[in-house]
């Protein structure tokens, strides 16, 4: 059946189609049309627009009050080969098949945007491995209370076998207006078992004047691994002051603190400065950094923290993104005083209905007294195309090499996928 699907997909990819994506989802496989022209107003609107990642890996969802309320739903079916389903040192390969249902709702009011999503990845194997699953849910509320105050609430959680994430939908992040693959794609642990992960944050922005903004945010993350018998959490508080130097350039100063509790128990404090630059209609640059100090209970010093991102649409048919950071964290990988990460990708439309994309990511953390070090490198290559009537197909390869606590393991997967997304908008009463 897989061979028939591969052959049929190749034939269908040569035929033109009038299919188009839902207006609110900007997929990484749907690159923008050729630019008509650059204007200052357009660049300013692009800079102010915020996006949320679609859990089904289809790209970004625009959080704009001009988007009508509607339901989102779809499903992905895939089959292929996995070299190491158990994420162990010397894994046994197996044929795989997955089913990933997806549902969401976006509610728009004149002052508030609500977005709720849920996706489940269910995996079976042709070998004697047990079936596995991973459930992911997220919520986002973005509101303008008045001309000066705005709020941003985020929540995300997941529960299931850690190894399933490698076979699920791409873990998309918003890099400017481009759908990228973040460092979380390089985050896997051997023998982690069932993982419970939750991350919540609330942020508020106060527009002090036409050029000055004060931003404050608080967040908390939690993770637990049944196979490793450990849990960890970190609470963080950030305060920033931003000033618009021009319609496309802003400078900022910030302070941040983190409190670890669980396997790690200590505090971290830092401050710094940065820039946000809308370098062109389709190019965004963000850079911030400064000293970061840990209390004596942490056992070691971070010294410096930074965060950087870059995204650009090179032509009307191609785009590029880069990410890098060294930040205090208790990420999906588990406890760690800080995490160093870097990722990047390139996407290009190669035919009227087909696109290719390439992503690579790296993540690492330092060895501590209570936890082990870990690092991983992830790479993927995808060729996708439209079949019509909300259907997309893709051939993909994913590879991973990493180690945790001295245990090295690698994993490769080749898959053929069919994705269906509803293109009808339904007004939410």
C-alpha positions as CSV (number, residue, x, y, z in Angstrom):
1,X,0.0,0.0,0.0
2,X,2.9,2.4,0.8
3,X,4.5,1.7,-2.6
4,X,1.2,2.4,-4.4
5,X,0.9,5.7,-2.4
6,X,4.4,6.7,-3.3
7,X,3.7,6.1,-7.0
8,X,0.3,7.7,-7.1
9,X,1.7,10.8,-5.2
10,X,4.4,11.2,-7.8
11,X,1.9,11.1,-10.7
12,X,-0.6,13.4,-9.0
13,X,2.1,15.9,-8.2
14,X,2.5,16.7,-11.9
15,X,-1.1,17.9,-12.3
16,X,-2.1,21.5,-11.6
17,X,-4.7,22.3,-9.0
18,X,-6.9,25.3,-7.9
19,X,-6.6,24.3,-4.3
20,X,-5.7,26.9,-1.7
21,X,-5.1,26.9,2.0
22,X,-7.5,28.4,4.6
23,X,-6.9,32.1,4.8
24,X,-5.8,32.1,8.4
25,X,-3.2,29.4,8.2
26,X,0.1,30.2,6.6
27,X,1.8,26.9,5.9
28,X,5.5,26.4,5.5
29,X,4.6,24.5,2.4
30,X,2.7,27.4,0.9
31,X,5.2,30.1,0.2
32,X,3.9,33.7,-0.5
33,X,3.3,35.0,-4.0
34,X,5.7,37.4,-5.6
35,X,5.9,40.8,-3.9
36,X,3.9,43.6,-5.4
37,X,5.8,46.4,-3.6
38,X,7.2,47.5,-0.3
39,X,5.5,50.2,1.8
40,X,6.1,51.5,5.3
41,X,2.5,50.8,6.3
42,X,2.7,47.2,5.2
43,X,6.0,46.7,7.1
44,X,4.5,48.2,10.2
45,X,1.4,45.9,10.0
46,X,3.6,42.9,9.4
47,X,5.7,43.8,12.5
48,X,2.6,44.1,14.7
49,X,0.9,40.9,13.5
50,X,1.3,38.0,15.9
51,X,1.1,34.3,15.0
52,X,0.5,31.0,16.8
53,X,1.9,27.6,15.7
54,X,-0.7,25.1,14.4
55,X,-0.3,21.9,16.3
56,X,-0.9,19.8,13.2
57,X,2.4,21.2,11.7
58,X,0.6,23.0,8.9
59,X,2.2,26.3,9.6
60,X,1.1,29.5,11.4
61,X,-2.2,30.9,12.5
62,X,-2.6,34.6,12.2
63,X,-4.0,36.2,15.4
64,X,-5.8,39.1,13.8
65,X,-9.2,40.6,14.8
66,X,-10.0,40.7,11.1
67,X,-10.0,36.9,10.9
68,X,-13.6,35.5,11.3
69,X,-14.4,33.0,14.0
70,X,-14.2,29.4,12.7
71,X,-13.5,25.8,13.5
72,X,-10.2,24.0,12.4
73,X,-10.0,20.3,11.9
74,X,-8.2,17.7,9.9
75,X,-6.1,14.5,10.1
76,X,-2.8,13.1,8.9
77,X,-2.2,9.5,8.0
78,X,1.4,8.3,7.3
79,X,3.4,5.1,6.8
80,X,7.1,4.3,6.5
81,X,10.1,3.0,8.3
82,X,11.7,3.8,11.7
83,X,15.2,2.7,12.5
84,X,14.9,3.0,16.3
85,X,11.3,3.3,17.7
86,X,12.5,2.8,21.3
87,X,15.1,5.6,21.3
88,X,17.8,3.2,22.7
89,X,21.5,2.7,22.1
90,X,21.0,-0.2,19.6
91,X,17.5,0.0,18.4
92,X,15.6,-2.5,16.2
93,X,14.1,-1.1,13.0
94,X,10.4,-1.5,12.2
95,X,7.7,-0.4,9.7
96,X,5.4,2.3,11.1
97,X,2.0,3.8,10.5
98,X,0.5,6.8,12.2
99,X,-2.9,8.6,12.6
100,X,-2.9,12.2,13.8
101,X,-6.4,13.7,14.2
102,X,-6.5,17.5,14.8
103,X,-9.2,19.9,16.0
104,X,-9.2,23.6,17.0
105,X,-11.4,26.7,17.2
106,X,-10.5,30.3,16.7
107,X,-12.8,32.9,18.1
108,X,-12.5,36.6,17.1
109,X,-14.0,39.6,18.8
110,X,-13.3,43.3,18.2
111,X,-10.8,43.3,21.1
112,X,-9.8,39.6,21.8
113,X,-8.5,36.6,19.9
114,X,-9.1,33.1,21.3
115,X,-7.3,30.0,19.9
116,X,-7.7,26.5,21.3
117,X,-6.1,23.4,19.7
118,X,-5.8,19.7,20.3
119,X,-3.9,17.0,18.4
120,X,-3.2,13.3,19.0
121,X,-0.4,11.2,17.5
122,X,-1.2,7.5,17.5
123,X,1.5,5.1,16.2
124,X,1.6,1.4,15.4
125,X,4.5,-0.8,14.2
126,X,4.8,-3.8,11.9
127,X,7.1,-5.4,14.5
128,X,6.1,-6.5,18.0
129,X,6.4,-3.1,19.6
130,X,3.3,-1.9,21.5
131,X,1.2,0.9,20.1
132,X,2.1,4.4,21.4
133,X,0.4,7.8,21.6
134,X,1.1,11.4,22.4
135,X,-1.6,14.0,23.2
136,X,-0.9,17.8,22.8
137,X,-3.2,20.7,23.6
138,X,-2.7,24.5,23.6
139,X,-4.6,27.7,24.3
140,X,-3.9,31.3,23.4
141,X,-5.8,34.4,24.4
142,X,-4.7,37.7,23.0
143,X,-6.6,40.8,24.1
144,X,-6.5,44.6,23.8
145,X,-8.1,45.9,27.0
146,X,-7.9,49.5,25.8
147,X,-5.6,51.8,23.8
148,X,-2.8,51.3,26.3
149,X,-3.1,47.9,27.9
150,X,-2.9,44.4,26.2
151,X,-2.7,40.9,27.5
152,X,-1.3,37.7,26.2
153,X,-2.1,34.3,27.8
154,X,-0.5,31.1,26.7
155,X,-0.8,27.5,27.8
156,X,0.4,24.2,26.4
157,X,0.6,20.7,27.6
158,X,1.4,17.2,26.4
159,X,1.1,13.6,27.7
160,X,2.3,10.4,26.2
161,X,5.3,8.4,25.2
162,X,8.3,10.6,24.6
163,X,9.6,8.6,21.6
164,X,6.3,9.3,19.7
165,X,7.1,13.0,19.2
166,X,9.7,12.1,16.6
167,X,7.0,10.7,14.4
168,X,4.3,13.3,15.0
169,X,3.6,16.6,13.3
170,X,6.5,19.1,13.0
171,X,7.0,21.1,16.2
172,X,6.5,24.5,14.5
173,X,7.4,27.8,16.0
174,X,6.8,31.4,14.7
175,X,9.9,33.1,13.5
176,X,8.6,36.5,12.4
177,X,6.0,35.5,9.8
178,X,7.7,32.2,8.9
179,X,6.9,28.8,10.2
180,X,10.1,27.3,11.5
181,X,11.2,24.2,13.4
182,X,12.4,25.0,16.8
183,X,15.1,23.4,19.0
184,X,12.4,21.2,20.6
185,X,12.7,18.9,17.6
186,X,16.2,18.0,18.8
187,X,14.9,17.1,22.3
188,X,14.6,13.4,23.0
189,X,15.7,11.2,25.9
190,X,16.4,7.5,25.9
191,X,14.1,5.4,28.1
192,X,12.1,8.4,29.2
193,X,8.9,6.5,29.2
194,X,5.7,8.5,29.6
195,X,6.2,12.2,29.8
196,X,4.0,14.9,31.3
197,X,4.8,18.4,30.2
198,X,3.0,21.7,30.9
199,X,3.9,25.3,30.2
200,X,1.8,28.4,31.1
201,X,2.6,32.1,30.8
202,X,0.8,35.4,31.2
203,X,2.1,38.7,29.7
204,X,0.9,42.3,29.8
205,X,2.1,45.3,27.8
206,X,1.4,48.9,28.7
207,X,1.8,51.5,25.9
208,X,3.2,54.4,28.0
209,X,3.4,56.7,24.9
210,X,3.4,56.5,21.2
211,X,7.1,55.3,21.3
212,X,7.4,53.7,24.8
213,X,6.1,50.3,26.0
214,X,6.5,48.4,29.3
215,X,6.2,44.6,29.1
216,X,5.9,42.2,32.0
217,X,5.5,38.4,31.8
218,X,5.4,35.5,34.2
219,X,5.6,31.8,33.3
220,X,5.9,28.3,34.8
221,X,6.9,25.0,33.3
222,X,6.7,21.5,34.6
223,X,7.9,18.1,33.3
224,X,7.9,14.5,34.6
225,X,9.4,11.4,33.1
226,X,8.1,8.0,34.3
227,X,11.1,6.1,33.0
228,X,13.7,8.4,34.7
229,X,11.8,9.0,38.0
230,X,12.4,12.7,38.0
231,X,10.4,15.9,37.8
232,X,11.4,19.5,37.5
233,X,9.8,23.0,37.3
234,X,10.9,26.5,36.8
235,X,9.1,29.8,37.4
236,X,10.3,32.9,35.5
237,X,9.6,36.6,35.7
238,X,10.6,39.1,32.9
239,X,10.3,42.8,32.8
240,X,11.2,44.9,29.7
241,X,11.1,48.5,28.6
242,X,11.0,49.1,24.8
243,X,11.3,52.3,22.9
244,X,10.5,52.8,19.2
245,X,13.4,54.5,17.5
246,X,11.6,54.5,14.2
247,X,8.5,52.8,12.7
248,X,10.6,49.6,12.1
249,X,13.2,49.7,14.8
250,X,12.8,49.4,18.6
251,X,15.4,49.2,21.4
252,X,14.8,47.4,24.7
253,X,16.2,46.8,28.2
254,X,15.2,43.9,30.3
255,X,15.5,42.1,33.6
256,X,14.7,38.4,34.2
257,X,14.7,35.9,37.1
258,X,14.2,32.2,37.3
259,X,13.5,30.0,40.3
260,X,14.1,26.2,39.9
261,X,12.2,23.7,42.1
262,X,12.1,20.0,41.9
263,X,15.3,18.1,41.0
264,X,17.1,21.4,41.0
265,X,16.6,24.0,43.7
266,X,18.2,27.4,43.1
267,X,17.7,30.9,41.5
268,X,19.0,32.8,38.5
269,X,19.0,36.5,37.8
270,X,20.0,38.5,34.7
271,X,19.5,41.7,32.7
272,X,20.4,43.0,29.3
273,X,19.5,45.0,26.2
274,X,18.3,44.2,22.7
275,X,16.9,45.4,19.4
276,X,13.8,44.5,17.3
277,X,14.1,45.4,13.6
278,X,11.7,45.1,10.8
279,X,14.5,45.3,8.2
280,X,12.1,45.1,5.3
281,X,8.5,44.1,4.5
282,X,9.4,40.4,4.8
283,X,12.6,40.5,7.0
284,X,12.7,40.6,10.8
285,X,15.6,40.6,13.2
286,X,15.5,40.2,17.0
287,X,18.6,40.2,19.3
288,X,18.9,40.5,23.0
289,X,21.5,39.5,25.6
290,X,23.2,40.3,28.9
291,X,24.9,38.9,32.0
292,X,23.1,36.0,33.9
293,X,24.1,35.0,37.4
294,X,23.1,31.9,39.4
295,X,23.0,31.5,43.2
296,X,25.5,29.3,45.0
297,X,23.0,26.4,45.3
298,X,23.1,26.0,41.5
299,X,26.7,24.9,41.7
300,X,27.8,26.6,38.5
301,X,27.5,29.9,36.7
302,X,25.8,30.6,33.4
303,X,27.6,33.9,32.9
304,X,25.7,35.1,29.8
305,X,22.3,34.7,28.3
306,X,21.1,35.7,24.8
307,X,18.3,35.1,22.3
308,X,18.5,35.8,18.6
309,X,16.2,35.3,15.6
310,X,16.2,36.1,11.9
311,X,13.6,35.5,9.2
312,X,13.4,36.7,5.6
313,X,11.6,35.9,2.4
314,X,14.5,35.8,-0.1
315,X,12.2,35.9,-3.1
316,X,8.5,35.4,-3.8
317,X,9.1,31.6,-3.7
318,X,11.7,31.0,-1.0
319,X,12.3,31.9,2.7
320,X,14.9,31.4,5.4
321,X,14.9,31.5,9.2
322,X,17.6,31.2,11.9
323,X,17.3,30.8,15.7
324,X,19.8,30.7,18.5
325,X,19.6,31.1,22.3
326,X,21.3,30.5,25.6
327,X,18.6,30.8,28.3
328,X,17.7,29.5,31.8
329,X,15.2,26.7,31.2
330,X,13.5,23.5,32.4
331,X,12.5,22.6,28.9
332,X,10.9,19.5,27.4
333,X,14.3,17.8,27.7
334,X,14.2,17.9,31.5
335,X,16.0,19.7,34.2
336,X,18.9,21.9,33.4
337,X,20.2,25.3,34.5
338,X,20.2,26.6,31.0
339,X,19.9,25.4,27.5
340,X,22.0,26.2,24.4
341,X,20.2,25.8,21.1
342,X,20.4,26.7,17.5
343,X,18.1,25.9,14.5
344,X,17.5,27.1,11.0
345,X,15.7,26.2,7.8
346,X,15.1,26.9,4.2
347,X,11.8,26.6,2.3
348,X,11.2,26.9,-1.5
349,X,8.4,26.5,-3.9
350,X,9.8,24.4,-6.8
351,X,6.6,23.8,-8.8
352,X,3.2,25.4,-9.1
353,X,1.9,23.0,-6.4
354,X,5.1,21.6,-4.8
355,X,7.6,22.9,-2.2
356,X,10.7,21.6,-0.5
357,X,12.0,22.4,3.0
358,X,15.1,21.6,5.0
359,X,15.5,22.1,8.8
360,X,18.3,21.5,11.2
361,X,18.4,21.9,15.0
362,X,20.8,21.5,17.9
363,X,20.2,21.6,21.7
364,X,22.4,20.9,24.7
365,X,22.7,21.4,28.5
366,X,25.6,21.2,31.0
367,X,26.3,18.3,33.4
368,X,25.2,19.1,37.0
369,X,25.5,17.4,40.3
370,X,21.8,16.2,40.3
371,X,21.2,15.7,36.5
372,X,23.1,14.5,33.5
373,X,24.1,16.5,30.4
374,X,22.3,16.0,27.1
375,X,22.7,17.2,23.6
376,X,21.0,16.3,20.3
377,X,21.0,17.2,16.6
378,X,18.0,17.0,14.4
379,X,17.6,17.3,10.6
380,X,14.7,16.9,8.2
381,X,14.0,17.1,4.5
382,X,10.4,17.4,3.1
383,X,8.9,17.5,-0.3
384,X,5.2,18.4,-0.2
385,X,2.5,19.1,-2.8
386,X,-1.2,19.8,-3.1
387,X,-3.6,17.1,-4.3
388,X,-6.8,19.3,-4.2
389,X,-9.9,19.6,-2.0
390,X,-7.9,20.3,1.2
391,X,-5.5,17.3,0.6
392,X,-1.7,17.6,0.8
393,X,0.9,14.8,0.4
394,X,4.5,14.7,1.4
395,X,7.7,12.6,1.4
396,X,9.9,13.2,4.4
397,X,13.1,12.1,6.1
398,X,13.9,12.8,9.7
399,X,17.2,12.1,11.4
400,X,18.5,12.5,15.0
401,X,21.8,11.9,16.8
402,X,22.2,12.6,20.5
403,X,23.3,11.5,23.9
404,X,22.0,11.8,27.5
405,X,24.0,10.9,30.6
406,X,26.6,9.2,28.4
407,X,24.1,7.0,26.5
408,X,24.3,7.6,22.8
409,X,21.5,6.9,20.3
410,X,20.4,7.8,16.8
411,X,17.2,7.5,14.9
412,X,16.1,7.8,11.3
413,X,12.6,7.8,9.7
414,X,11.4,7.9,6.2
415,X,7.6,8.5,5.7
416,X,4.9,9.2,3.2
417,X,2.0,11.3,4.5
418,X,-1.4,12.4,3.4
419,X,-2.8,15.5,5.2
420,X,-6.4,16.7,5.1
421,X,-7.5,20.1,6.4
422,X,-11.0,21.5,6.3
423,X,-11.2,24.7,4.2
424,X,-14.7,25.7,5.3
425,X,-15.0,28.6,7.8
426,X,-17.8,28.1,10.4
427,X,-18.9,31.2,12.4
428,X,-18.9,30.5,16.1
429,X,-22.1,31.6,17.7
